[in-house]
């Protein structure tokens, strides 16, 4: 075992808490629902970026490249000042949803470069301009632009031209669970001498202002360059600062005078260090050298090309010579990280670029953990020491989720743009996370099924903007995949306790879907939003302009997939407890009924499949009982691919009760076997296939999907067929026309606001499921099923070869081509050519459907992190 694997083992056996400190600070606490106490629920305006430096947060803390303990009591992050900015660079800047021409967007340049699973070693890069940060210009120019124009990014301002910026590398190395070494390396990339203040900050989250516990922790100077942070629950930690720089103190309390015109009460507020550095206001900091917030003041002046280091050490207990072994420990942790990833990448091709991409993807996954704290009942009712929230909150968002009480470390989609968990994002996160830390991946999947997350009615919480929104039910899929990955790592000893615990809760969730989203009880599901934003003709979460409801191809297919996932989980559990054979039979039967409904229609009269087009469509069911196929060729019609499972005859032989029930069903209802399953015709190795698509339909659907004039891009499968570029789909009512056309890049529609756009771009999660489904079909058909790839090329490939080829197209987005260019970087020569940019990766939310340019949230490593699996798959072709 590597040293990092030994640390993981110590963590998992509770021998040593190596994960006690980690990158658990968010990058944006302002503008979140948790911190919004407004009557109208306008989270973006209740606390703005400008207010953030002066406002003590209720539920969490933010910082640049920061760490905290796992309860976020003690926090550390890096602040900077170039001598020109009007405020300290304490937090990342970005536009609110209403300011951006494509929604919220962080306007900074930073990269997660490395991390081990226990965070024994971590590295991040922040690029800090030497000229004044263009806050106003970014706001003004994005406000001017329309939805038809690209976003105006920090790079577009020219602020990095001629290298006039500092590269600030932030590194952490652990000597022990409570002994953290911090090294900040600042490089002057510019042509002239430049100065910068580096201000590492240590502070306590404000737990004393809300009326529950008034005990105030304290940080105080012990001697020059040394501070002691004492907390009644956390204990005492020493912060040692190399070269004994000045220590600046204030309190992590709201500056009511600045924000609300309240009388100043004599405290040195949260923005005291900012006011001292920027304005020279000596009264803003505490001359008694104590408080709940501390900044260490380093003045650096660097010649062109020069670098300097700042070293600190945060530890418990005291250490007489904290920097004596500093370099030795740092070198050891870097070696440990290299050893860990060398072992993990053993089967990856010896391409240094591919290994770099994969390692940075893992780094982004691990850096994107966040302490997430949200008690909805307390949020609705308010705190004893604070004024009561407005009555409108009782009728506003999340009022039905009073049971929800979250206080955990959770994998986030993006700690600036999406600093809150999302149920279906999290499911995808757990696949790459399981490769480096299976126990953490399993804990994440268990978490959302806990009583203090999952609604008593069985619904999983979607995300904090609206926990009641409905996301695709992929939790069972992720649970089964993580279980199998973990079982392989454990020498075929599956963690059935994990599988069983999640299975029971997901059975409740399945029942919620059946009761709430199949109102007509025909096994055709509505679902509503399902995370696909503006993919369709209408806003599927709102009342339809036509009245009636939509029978969703994707919603129904997700439920078929859900049933198969639960069936397979039950069969695995039945190996150890035969009673689960009954549960497996239940989900087997439910799958057959859903599949029959999709094939013949819920009443046997009208179905979601269009034989002429060889495609699945949503169906509009009007109040006068008319049914209209909404002929939009989108991923909605590809999702039926995902409902597929292959069962070995050996497993069936070991499950007599399940096999007997399945035989009875198929004998007594032969139309089910005939229409939806190849159960009677064993494939390779006596395998049996359950799927929505029999061979003829599978070939038709894949023929359309693999057509380069439709779904197949150079970089993967588009979310919408390019056919709609020249042939928009138009649905007309008496009042207006509703149009859907192919949009390869950012959204042109305001539907769902924000920066989301499923109309055309390439998304990793859907592509990943397509690839995995092709593998499952290949597992049954083997070489007996071949398809033209691309359509019309005359080249026949097996489904496994097609899966590998698609993986190759997706990974090509981030890998260098023969000219050293990465498609995701577009035509930006600085990103493509500059040695201080070209090997640092961003993992975007989605990618342009034609060019591969990275779009949306640019640190959404969560599901784009699936590239770590695809890099291995593409080599199988």
C-alpha positions in Angstrom: 0.0 0.0 0.0 1.1 3.6 -0.7 1.5 6.0 2.2 -1.7 7.8 1.1 -3.6 4.5 1.1 -2.3 3.8 4.6 -3.7 7.2 5.7 -7.0 6.4 4.1 -7.1 3.2 6.0 -6.4 5.0 9.2 -9.2 7.4 8.5 -11.7 4.7 7.6 -10.9 2.7 10.8 -11.0 5.9 12.9 -7.4 5.4 13.9 -6.4 8.8 12.8 -8.6 11.7 11.5 -6.6 12.6 8.5 -9.6 14.3 6.9 -10.3 16.6 9.8 -9.0 19.5 7.9 -9.6 19.9 4.2 -10.6 22.3 1.4 -14.0 22.7 3.0 -14.5 26.4 2.5 -16.9 27.4 -0.2 -15.8 30.0 -2.8 -19.1 31.9 -2.6 -21.3 32.1 0.5 -22.9 35.4 -0.6 -25.8 35.1 -2.9 -26.9 31.7 -1.6 -30.4 30.7 -0.3 -29.0 29.8 3.1 -27.9 33.4 3.7 -31.1 35.0 2.2 -33.5 36.4 4.8 -35.4 38.7 2.4 -39.1 38.7 2.1 -39.1 38.2 -1.7 -36.4 35.5 -1.7 -33.9 37.4 -3.7 -30.8 35.7 -2.6 -28.5 37.4 -5.1 -29.3 40.8 -3.7 -29.7 40.1 0.0 -25.9 39.7 0.4 -23.9 41.0 -2.6 -20.2 40.7 -3.4 -19.8 44.3 -2.2 -21.5 43.5 1.1 -19.7 40.2 1.7 -16.5 41.7 3.2 -18.7 43.4 5.9 -21.3 40.8 6.6 -20.8 37.9 9.1 -22.4 34.8 7.6 -24.9 32.6 9.4 -24.3 29.2 7.7 -20.7 29.0 6.4 -17.6 30.8 5.2 -15.8 31.5 2.0 -12.3 32.1 0.9 -9.6 31.7 -1.9 -7.8 28.4 -1.8 -9.0 27.9 1.8 -9.2 25.1 4.3 -11.2 24.5 7.5 -11.9 21.8 10.0 -14.9 19.5 9.1 -17.3 21.6 11.3 -15.9 24.8 9.8 -15.1 26.3 13.2 -11.6 27.4 12.2 -10.9 28.7 8.7 -7.8 29.6 6.8 -7.6 31.3 3.3 -5.4 33.7 1.4 -6.1 37.4 0.7 -4.0 39.6 -1.6 -3.5 43.2 -2.5 -1.6 44.6 -5.5 -1.6 48.1 -4.2 -4.2 49.2 -6.8 -7.5 47.4 -6.1 -10.1 49.3 -4.2 -10.7 46.2 -1.9 -8.7 43.3 -0.7 -8.9 40.2 -2.9 -10.4 38.1 -0.1 -13.0 36.3 -2.2 -13.6 35.4 -5.9 -15.6 37.9 -7.9 -18.3 37.0 -10.3 -21.6 38.2 -11.7 -25.0 37.5 -10.3 -27.6 35.6 -12.3 -29.2 38.9 -13.4 -25.8 40.6 -14.2 -24.5 38.0 -16.7 -25.8 37.8 -20.2 -25.9 34.1 -19.7 -26.4 34.0 -15.9 -24.1 33.8 -13.0 -20.5 33.4 -13.8 -17.2 33.6 -11.8 -14.8 36.2 -13.4 -11.5 34.9 -12.1 -8.8 32.5 -13.2 -7.8 29.8 -10.8 -7.0 26.1 -11.1 -7.0 23.1 -8.8 -3.8 21.3 -9.5 -3.4 18.5 -7.0 -4.9 16.8 -4.0 -4.8 13.4 -2.3 -8.0 11.9 -0.9 -7.0 12.7 2.7 -5.8 16.2 1.7 -2.4 15.4 3.1 -1.1 17.3 0.0 -3.0 19.9 -2.0 -2.1 22.5 -4.5 -4.0 25.3 -6.2 -3.1 28.2 -8.5 -4.7 31.7 -8.4 -3.8 34.2 -11.1 -3.8 37.8 -9.6 -3.5 40.8 -11.9 -0.9 43.4 -11.2 -3.2 46.2 -12.4 -6.5 47.2 -10.8 -9.0 44.3 -11.0 -11.7 45.3 -13.7 -14.8 44.9 -11.5 -16.8 47.6 -13.1 -15.8 46.8 -16.6 -16.9 43.2 -16.2 -20.3 44.2 -14.9 -20.8 46.9 -17.5 -19.8 44.9 -20.6 -21.8 41.8 -19.6 -24.8 44.0 -19.0 -24.4 45.5 -22.5 -24.2 42.1 -24.2 -27.2 40.1 -25.4 -27.9 36.4 -25.0 -26.8 36.0 -28.6 -23.3 37.2 -27.7 -20.6 35.4 -25.8 -19.8 36.1 -22.2 -17.2 38.8 -21.4 -14.5 37.0 -19.4 -11.6 38.3 -17.4 -9.2 37.1 -20.1 -11.1 39.3 -22.6 -10.2 42.5 -20.6 -6.5 42.1 -21.5 -5.6 42.2 -17.8 -3.1 39.3 -18.2 -1.4 40.8 -21.3 2.4 40.9 -21.2 2.4 38.7 -18.2 1.4 41.5 -15.8 0.1 39.2 -13.1 1.2 37.1 -10.2 0.9 33.4 -10.2 0.1 32.5 -6.6 0.5 28.8 -5.8 -1.1 27.7 -2.6 0.1 24.4 -1.2 -0.8 22.4 1.9 1.0 19.4 3.4 0.1 17.5 6.6 2.6 16.3 9.1 -0.4 14.9 11.0 -4.2 15.3 11.2 -3.7 18.5 13.3 -0.4 19.7 11.8 -0.8 21.5 8.5 2.1 23.2 6.7 1.2 26.0 4.3 3.4 27.3 1.5 2.5 30.2 -0.7 4.7 30.8 -3.7 4.3 34.0 -5.6 5.7 34.5 -9.2 6.0 37.8 -11.0 5.2 36.9 -14.6 5.5 40.5 -15.8 8.3 42.5 -17.4 8.7 44.9 -14.5 9.3 44.8 -10.8 6.1 44.5 -8.9 4.9 44.5 -5.3 2.1 42.6 -3.7 0.9 42.1 -0.1 0.2 38.5 0.7 -2.3 38.3 3.6 -3.0 34.7 4.9 -6.1 34.9 7.1 -7.2 32.7 10.0 -10.6 33.2 11.5 -13.5 31.5 13.4 -16.9 31.1 11.9 -19.3 33.3 13.7 -21.3 31.0 16.0 -21.9 33.5 18.8 -24.2 36.1 17.2 -27.3 34.0 16.8 -28.6 33.5 20.3 -27.6 29.9 21.0 -24.1 30.1 22.5 -22.6 33.6 23.1 -19.2 32.1 24.0 -16.7 33.9 21.7 -13.5 32.1 20.8 -10.3 34.1 20.5 -7.2 34.4 18.4 -4.3 36.3 20.1 -0.7 37.0 19.5 1.7 35.0 21.7 4.9 36.6 20.3 6.0 38.1 17.0 4.9 35.9 14.2 3.0 33.4 16.4 -0.8 33.4 17.2 -2.9 31.1 19.4 -6.5 30.3 18.3 -8.6 28.9 21.1 -12.1 27.5 20.7 -14.1 25.8 23.4 -15.1 22.9 21.1 -12.1 22.7 18.8 -9.3 23.3 21.2 -6.2 25.4 20.8 -4.2 25.7 17.5 -0.9 27.6 17.0 -0.3 29.5 13.8 3.4 30.0 13.1 4.4 32.6 10.5 7.9 32.4 9.0 9.9 35.7 9.3 7.6 37.0 12.1 5.6 39.4 10.0 3.0 41.8 11.5 -0.3 40.3 12.7 -3.5 42.2 12.2 -6.7 41.5 14.2 -10.4 42.2 14.0 -13.7 40.5 14.7 -15.7 38.3 12.4 -18.8 40.4 13.1 -21.1 42.4 10.8 -20.3 46.0 10.2 -23.8 47.3 10.7 -22.7 50.9 10.4 -21.5 50.3 6.8 -24.3 48.0 5.7 -27.4 49.2 7.5 -26.5 52.7 8.9 -26.6 51.4 12.4 -24.6 53.0 15.2 -21.1 51.6 15.5 -20.8 49.6 18.7 -17.0 49.7 19.1 -16.1 46.3 17.6 -13.4 45.9 15.0 -15.6 44.4 12.3 -15.1 41.7 9.7 -13.9 44.3 7.2 -11.4 45.9 9.6 -8.3 44.4 7.9 -9.6 45.5 4.5 -10.1 49.1 5.9 -6.6 49.1 7.5 -4.8 47.9 4.4 -6.7 49.9 1.8 -7.6 53.1 3.6 -4.9 53.1 6.3 -7.6 53.2 9.0 -5.6 52.1 12.1 -8.8 52.2 14.3 -10.3 49.4 12.2 -8.0 46.8 13.7 -7.5 45.8 17.3 -4.3 47.2 18.9 -4.6 44.7 21.7 -3.6 42.0 19.2 -6.6 39.7 19.5 -9.9 39.0 17.9 -11.8 36.3 16.0 -10.1 37.1 12.7 -6.4 37.4 11.9 -4.4 38.4 8.9 -0.7 38.0 8.5 0.9 40.8 6.6 3.7 40.0 4.1 5.1 42.6 1.8 6.7 41.1 -1.3 8.6 42.9 -4.0 9.6 40.7 -7.0 11.8 41.4 -10.0 10.6 40.1 -13.4 10.5 36.3 -13.4 11.3 36.2 -9.7 9.4 34.1 -7.1 9.2 34.3 -3.3 7.7 32.0 -0.7 5.6 32.5 2.4 5.6 29.7 4.9 3.1 29.1 7.8 2.2 26.2 10.0 -1.1 25.6 11.7 -0.9 22.9 14.4 -1.9 21.4 17.6 0.0 21.3 20.0 2.8 23.9 20.2 6.1 23.3 18.3 9.4 24.9 19.4 11.0 24.9 15.9 8.1 24.8 13.4 10.1 25.4 10.3 13.0 23.1 11.0 11.5 20.1 9.2 9.2 22.1 7.0 10.9 21.5 3.6 11.4 17.8 4.5 7.8 17.2 5.2 6.6 19.1 2.1 8.9 17.0 -0.1 7.7 13.8 1.5 4.0 14.7 1.0 4.6 15.5 -2.7 6.3 12.2 -3.1 3.4 10.5 -1.4 1.0 12.2 -3.9 3.1 11.1 -6.8 3.3 7.6 -5.6 -0.5 7.4 -5.0 -1.3 8.6 -8.6 1.4 6.6 -10.2 -0.2 3.5 -8.7 -3.7 4.7 -9.8 -2.6 5.5 -13.3 -0.7 2.3 -13.8 -3.0 1.1 -16.6 -3.3 4.5 -18.2 -1.3 5.1 -21.4 2.1 6.6 -20.8 1.0 9.9 -22.2 2.0 12.7 -19.8 -0.7 15.0 -21.0 -3.5 12.4 -20.4 -2.0 11.7 -17.0 -1.9 15.4 -16.2 -5.6 15.9 -17.3 -6.7 13.0 -15.2 -4.8 14.1 -12.1 -6.1 17.6 -12.3 -9.6 16.2 -12.8 -9.2 14.3 -9.5 -7.8 17.4 -7.9 -10.9 19.4 -8.9 -13.1 16.6 -7.5 -11.3 16.6 -4.2 -11.0 20.4 -3.9 -14.7 20.7 -4.5 -15.7 19.2 -1.1 -17.5 21.8 1.0 -18.9 22.0 4.5 -22.6 22.4 3.9 -24.7 23.7 6.8 -28.4 24.4 6.5 -31.2 23.8 9.1 -34.4 24.7 7.2 -36.5 25.0 10.4 -34.1 27.5 12.0 -33.8 29.3 8.7 -37.6 29.7 8.4 -38.1 30.7 12.0 -35.0 32.8 12.5 -32.6 32.9 15.4 -33.2 34.1 19.0 -30.8 37.0 18.8 -31.8 38.2 15.4 -35.0 39.8 14.2 -37.7 37.4 13.0 -37.7 36.7 9.3 -40.5 38.2 7.3 -43.8 36.3 7.2 -43.5 35.8 3.5 -40.8 33.1 4.1 -43.5 30.8 5.4 -45.0 30.8 1.9 -41.7 30.8 0.0 -39.1 28.3 -1.1 -38.3 25.1 0.9 -41.1 25.6 3.4 -42.1 21.9 3.0 -38.6 20.8 4.0 -38.6 21.7 7.7 -37.1 18.3 8.6 -33.9 19.0 6.5 -30.9 19.6 8.8 -27.6 19.3 6.9 -24.2 19.7 8.5 -21.7 17.6 6.5 -18.8 17.6 4.0 -20.4 17.2 0.6 -19.1 17.1 -3.0 -20.2 20.2 -4.8 -20.8 20.7 -8.5 -18.7 24.0 -8.4 -17.9 25.9 -5.2 -18.5 29.3 -6.8 -21.3 28.8 -9.3 -23.1 25.9 -7.6 -22.0 26.1 -3.9 -24.7 23.7 -2.9 -25.2 20.0 -3.5 -27.5 18.8 -6.3 -28.9 15.3 -6.1 -28.2 14.1 -9.6 -24.9 15.9 -9.9 -23.7 14.2 -6.8 -24.5 10.8 -8.2 -22.2 11.4 -11.1 -19.5 12.8 -8.8 -19.3 9.5 -6.9 -18.1 7.5 -9.9 -14.7 9.2 -10.2 -14.5 9.7 -6.4 -14.9 6.0 -5.9 -11.6 5.5 -7.9 -9.6 7.4 -5.3 -11.8 7.2 -2.1 -14.5 4.6 -2.2 -15.5 5.1 1.4 -16.2 8.8 0.8 -18.1 8.0 -2.4 -20.3 5.6 -0.5 -20.8 8.0 2.4 -22.0 10.6 -0.1 -24.6 8.3 -1.6 -25.8 7.3 1.9 -26.0 10.9 3.0 -28.9 11.9 0.7 -31.0 9.0 1.9 -30.6 9.9 5.5 -33.8 11.0 7.4 -32.4 14.5 7.8 -32.0 14.8 4.0 -34.7 12.7 2.4 -38.2 14.0 2.7 -40.6 11.8 4.8 -42.6 11.3 1.7 -39.6 9.6 0.0 -38.4 12.5 -2.2 -34.7 13.2 -2.4 -33.7 16.9 -2.0 -32.9 18.4 -5.4 -30.8 21.6 -4.5 -31.3 24.5 -2.1 -32.9 26.9 -4.7 -35.8 24.4 -4.6 -35.5 21.1 -2.8 -38.8 20.1 -4.3 -37.6 20.2 -7.9 -37.3 16.8 -9.5 -34.0 15.5 -10.7 -33.5 12.3 -12.7 -33.5 9.3 -10.4 -29.9 8.2 -10.9 -29.1 7.6 -7.3 -29.7 3.8 -7.6 -27.5 3.7 -10.8 -24.6 5.4 -8.9 -25.1 3.2 -5.9 -24.8 0.0 -7.9 -21.8 1.2 -9.9 -19.9 2.4 -6.8 -20.8 -0.9 -5.0 -19.3 -2.8 -7.9 -16.2 -0.6 -8.1 -15.7 -1.0 -4.4 -16.3 -4.7 -4.5 -13.5 -5.1 -7.0 -11.1 -3.1 -4.8 -12.0 -5.2 -1.8 -11.1 -8.5 -3.6 -14.7 -9.3 -4.4 -16.0 -8.7 -0.9 -18.9 -6.4 -1.5 -20.0 -3.9 1.1 -23.6 -5.3 1.4 -24.3 -3.2 4.5 -23.9 -0.1 2.3 -25.9 -1.5 -0.5 -28.7 -2.7 1.8 -29.0 0.6 3.6 -29.3 2.6 0.4 -31.5 0.1 -1.3 -34.3 0.4 1.4 -34.4 4.2 1.1 -34.4 4.1 -2.7 -37.3 1.7 -2.6 -39.2 4.5 -0.8 -38.0 7.0 -3.3 -39.2 4.7 -6.1 -42.6 4.6 -4.5 -42.6 8.4 -4.3 -42.1 8.6 -8.0 -44.8 6.1 -8.7 -47.3 7.9 -6.5 -46.4 11.5 -7.5 -45.3 11.3 -11.1 -47.6 8.7 -12.6 -50.9 10.4 -11.7 -52.9 8.6 -14.4 -51.4 5.2 -13.2 -50.5 4.1 -16.7 -46.7 3.7 -16.0 -46.0 6.8 -18.1 -44.2 9.4 -16.0 -44.2 13.2 -16.1 -41.3 14.2 -13.9 -41.4 17.9 -14.9 -38.0 19.7 -14.8 -35.7 16.7 -14.6 -32.6 18.9 -14.7 -32.9 19.5 -18.5 -33.6 23.2 -18.3 -34.6 24.5 -21.7 -34.3 21.3 -23.7 -38.0 21.2 -24.7 -40.8 23.2 -26.1 -42.2 24.3 -22.8 -41.1 24.9 -19.2 -41.9 21.4 -18.0 -42.1 22.6 -14.3 -44.7 25.2 -15.0 -48.4 24.9 -16.1 -48.6 24.2 -19.8 -50.0 27.0 -22.0 -52.2 24.3 -23.6 -53.3 22.8 -20.3 -53.0 19.1 -19.8 -49.7 17.4 -19.1 -46.7 15.9 -20.9 -46.0 12.2 -21.0 -42.2 12.3 -20.8 -40.0 10.0 -22.8 -37.1 10.8 -20.5 -39.0 10.7 -17.2 -40.5 7.3 -18.2 -37.1 6.0 -19.3 -35.4 7.1 -16.1 -38.0 5.2 -14.2 -37.4 2.1 -16.3 -33.7 2.4 -15.5 -34.5 3.0 -11.8 -36.5 -0.2 -11.7 -33.7 -2.2 -13.3 -31.1 -0.8 -11.0 -33.2 -1.7 -7.9 -33.8 -5.2 -9.4 -30.1 -5.8 -9.8 -29.3 -4.5 -6.3 -32.0 -6.8 -4.9 -30.5 -9.8 -6.7 -27.1 -9.0 -5.2 -28.6 -8.7 -1.7 -30.5 -12.0 -2.3 -27.1 -13.8 -2.5 -26.9 -13.2 1.3 -30.6 -13.1 2.2 -33.1 -14.9 -0.1 -36.0 -12.6 1.0 -34.7 -10.0 -1.5 -35.8 -12.3 -4.3 -39.3 -11.0 -3.8 -38.1 -7.4 -4.0 -36.2 -8.2 -7.2 -39.4 -9.7 -8.6 -41.3 -6.6 -7.8 -38.9 -4.3 -9.7 -38.6 -6.8 -12.5 -42.4 -6.7 -13.0 -42.5 -2.9 -12.7 -39.8 -2.5 -15.4 -41.9 -4.7 -17.7 -45.0 -2.6 -17.2 -43.1 0.6 -17.8 -41.4 -0.8 -20.9 -44.7 -2.1 -22.2 -46.3 1.4 -21.7 -43.4 3.0 -23.6 -43.7 0.5 -26.4 -47.5 0.3 -26.7 -48.7 3.4 -24.8 -50.1 3.5 -21.3 -53.5 2.4 -22.6 -52.3 0.4 -25.5 -53.4 3.1 -28.0 -50.5 5.6 -28.3 -46.9 5.2 -27.5 -43.7 7.4 -27.2 -41.9 5.6 -30.0 -42.2 7.0 -33.6 -41.5 4.2 -36.0 -41.2 6.5 -39.0 -38.5 8.7 -37.4 -36.9 5.8 -35.4 -37.0 8.0 -32.3 -38.7 8.6 -28.9 -40.6 11.8 -28.3 -42.5 13.5 -25.4 -46.2 13.4 -25.9 -48.5 16.3 -25.0 -51.8 15.1 -23.5 -54.3 18.0 -23.9 -57.4 18.5 -21.7 -59.6 17.3 -24.6 -57.7 14.0 -24.7 -55.8 14.8 -27.8 -52.2 13.5 -27.9 -49.5 15.3 -29.8 -46.0 14.0 -30.3 -43.6 16.9 -29.6 -41.1 16.0 -32.4 -38.0 17.5 -30.9 -34.9 15.4 -31.5 -33.1 15.8 -28.3 -31.5 13.6 -25.6 -35.0 13.1 -24.3 -35.3 10.5 -27.1 -31.9 8.9 -26.3 -32.5 8.3 -22.6 -34.4 5.1 -23.3 -30.9 3.6 -24.1 -30.1 3.8 -20.4 -32.7 1.3 -19.2 -30.7 -1.9 -19.9 -29.5 -4.7 -17.8 -27.9 -8.1 -18.6 -28.3 -11.0 -16.2 -26.2 -14.2 -16.2 -27.9 -17.5 -16.2 -25.7 -18.5 -13.3 -27.3 -15.8 -11.2 -30.8 -16.9 -12.2 -29.9 -20.5 -11.2 -29.1 -19.2 -7.8 -32.4 -17.3 -7.5 -35.2 -19.9 -7.8 -37.9 -17.8 -6.4 -37.1 -14.8 -8.6 -36.7 -17.1 -11.6 -40.1 -18.8 -10.9 -41.9 -15.5 -10.6 -40.2 -14.1 -13.8 -41.2 -17.3 -15.7 -44.8 -17.0 -14.5 -45.0 -13.3 -15.6 -43.6 -14.0 -19.1 -45.7 -17.1 -19.6 -49.0 -15.5 -18.5 -48.3 -12.1 -20.2 -46.3 -13.2 -23.4 -46.7 -9.7 -25.0 -44.3 -8.4 -22.4 -41.5 -10.8 -23.4 -42.3 -10.3 -27.1 -42.2 -6.5 -27.0 -39.6 -5.4 -24.5 -37.1 -8.1 -23.4 -34.8 -10.6 -24.9 -35.3 -12.9 -22.0 -36.0 -16.1 -23.9 -33.0 -15.7 -26.3 -29.7 -16.0 -24.3 -26.9 -14.0 -25.7 -23.2 -14.6 -25.3 -22.5 -16.9 -22.3 -26.2 -17.6 -21.6 -26.9 -14.0 -20.7 -30.3 -12.5 -20.7 -31.2 -9.0 -21.8 -33.7 -6.6 -20.3 -34.0 -3.3 -22.2 -36.4 -0.9 -23.7 -34.9 -1.3 -27.1 -35.1 -4.6 -29.1 -32.6 -5.0 -31.8 -34.5 -3.3 -34.6 -35.3 -0.2 -32.6 -31.8 0.0 -31.1 -30.3 0.0 -34.6 -32.7 2.8 -35.7 -32.0 4.9 -32.7 -28.3 4.5 -32.9 -28.3 5.2 -36.6 -29.8 8.6 -35.9 -27.6 9.2 -32.8 -24.3 8.4 -34.7 -25.2 10.7 -37.6 -22.7 13.6 -37.8 -25.5 15.8 -39.3 -27.6 15.1 -36.2 -26.2 14.1 -32.8 -22.7 13.0 -33.4 -20.2 15.9 -33.0 -16.4 15.7 -33.2 -16.4 15.9 -29.4 -19.3 13.6 -28.4 -23.1 13.4 -28.5 -24.9 16.7 -28.7 -27.9 17.3 -26.5 -30.0 18.2 -29.5 -29.9 17.2 -33.1 -28.2 19.6 -35.5 -31.1 18.9 -37.8 -33.0 21.6 -35.9 -30.5 24.2 -37.0 -32.2 24.3 -40.4 -35.5 22.8 -39.3 -36.7 24.4 -36.1 -39.5 22.7 -34.3 -42.5 25.0 -33.9 -45.6 24.4 -31.8 -48.4 26.9 -32.2 -51.2 27.9 -29.9 -53.8 30.5 -30.5 -51.7 33.0 -28.4 -48.2 32.3 -29.5 -45.7 30.1 -31.3 -43.1 28.1 -29.3 -39.9 27.3 -31.2 -37.0 25.0 -30.5 -33.9 25.2 -32.6 -30.3 23.9 -32.3 -28.1 26.2 -30.3 -24.5 24.8 -30.0 -23.3 27.2 -27.3 -24.7 29.4 -24.6 -28.4 29.6 -24.1 -30.3 32.1 -26.2 -33.5 31.4 -24.2 -34.3 32.9 -20.8 -36.1 29.7 -19.8 -34.8 28.8 -16.4 -32.6 31.9 -16.6 -29.0 31.4 -15.6 -26.2 29.9 -17.6 -27.9 26.5 -18.3 -28.4 25.3 -21.8 -29.2 21.8 -22.8 -30.1 22.8 -26.4 -27.2 21.5 -28.3 -24.0 21.5 -26.3 -22.1 18.4 -25.2 -22.6 17.2 -21.6 -20.4 14.6 -20.0 -23.0 12.9 -17.8 -25.4 12.0 -20.6 -22.5 11.0 -22.8 -21.1 8.8 -20.0 -24.5 7.0 -19.6 -24.7 6.5 -23.4 -21.2 4.9 -23.4 -22.0 2.7 -20.5 -25.3 1.6 -22.0 -23.6 0.7 -25.3 -21.2 -1.4 -23.2 -24.1 -3.2 -21.6 -25.7 -4.0 -24.9 -22.4 -5.2 -26.2 -22.1 -7.5 -23.2 -25.2 -9.3 -24.4 -24.8 -9.1 -28.2 -21.0 -9.2 -28.5 -19.8 -9.0 -32.1 -23.2 -10.1 -33.4 -24.4 -6.5 -33.3 -22.5 -4.0 -35.5 -23.5 -0.5 -36.5 -22.2 2.1 -39.0 -19.9 4.6 -37.2 -20.4 7.3 -38.2 -23.7 6.8 -39.9 -23.2 6.6 -43.7 -19.4 5.9 -43.4 -19.6 2.3 -44.4 -17.5 1.4 -41.4 -19.0 -1.2 -39.1 -18.1 -1.3 -35.4 -19.2 -3.4 -32.5 -21.0 -1.5 -29.7 -17.9 -1.8 -27.5 -15.8 -0.2 -30.2 -18.4 2.6 -30.7 -18.3 3.2 -26.9 -14.6 3.5 -27.0 -14.7 5.8 -30.0 -17.2 8.1 -28.3 -15.0 8.2 -25.2 -12.1 9.2 -27.5 -14.2 12.1 -28.9 -15.0 13.3 -25.4 -11.5 13.1 -24.0 -10.3 15.0 -27.1 -12.0 18.1 -25.7 -9.3 18.5 -23.0 -6.3 16.7 -24.5 -3.8 18.4 -26.7 -4.1 17.7 -30.4 -1.3 17.2 -32.9 -0.8 21.0 -32.8 -0.7 21.2 -29.1 -4.2 22.8 -28.9 -7.0 21.8 -26.6 -10.5 22.3 -28.2 -12.0 23.4 -24.9 -9.6 26.4 -24.9 -11.0 27.7 -28.2 -9.0 30.2 -30.1 -7.4 31.9 -27.1 -3.7 31.9 -27.9 -2.8 32.7 -24.3 -4.5 29.5 -23.0 -3.2 27.5 -26.0 0.4 28.6 -26.2 1.6 30.3 -23.0 3.7 28.0 -20.8 2.1 29.5 -17.7 -1.5 28.6 -19.0 -1.4 25.8 -21.5 -1.1 22.9 -19.1 -3.6 24.1 -16.5 -7.1 22.7 -17.0 -10.6 24.0 -16.5 -13.4 21.4 -16.4 -16.4 23.2 -17.8 -20.1 22.5 -17.2 -20.7 21.7 -20.9 -19.0 22.2 -24.3 -19.9 23.8 -27.6 -21.7 21.3 -29.8 -19.6 22.2 -32.9 -16.2 23.5 -31.8 -15.8 21.9 -28.3 -15.2 25.2 -26.6 -15.7 25.0 -22.8 -18.8 26.8 -21.6 -21.0 27.3 -18.5 -19.5 26.9 -15.0 -15.8 26.5 -15.6 -14.9 24.6 -12.5 -17.7 22.0 -12.7 -15.3 19.2 -12.2 -18.2 17.3 -10.6 -19.6 15.6 -13.6 -17.0 16.6 -16.2 -14.7 14.8 -13.9 -16.1 11.6 -15.4 -13.2 12.1 -17.9 -11.0 10.2 -15.4 -13.0 7.0 -16.4 -13.2 7.8 -20.1 -9.5 8.2 -20.5 -9.1 4.6 -19.6 -12.0 3.4 -21.8 -10.9 5.0 -25.0 -7.8 2.9 -25.1 -9.9 -0.3 -25.4 -10.8 0.5 -29.0 
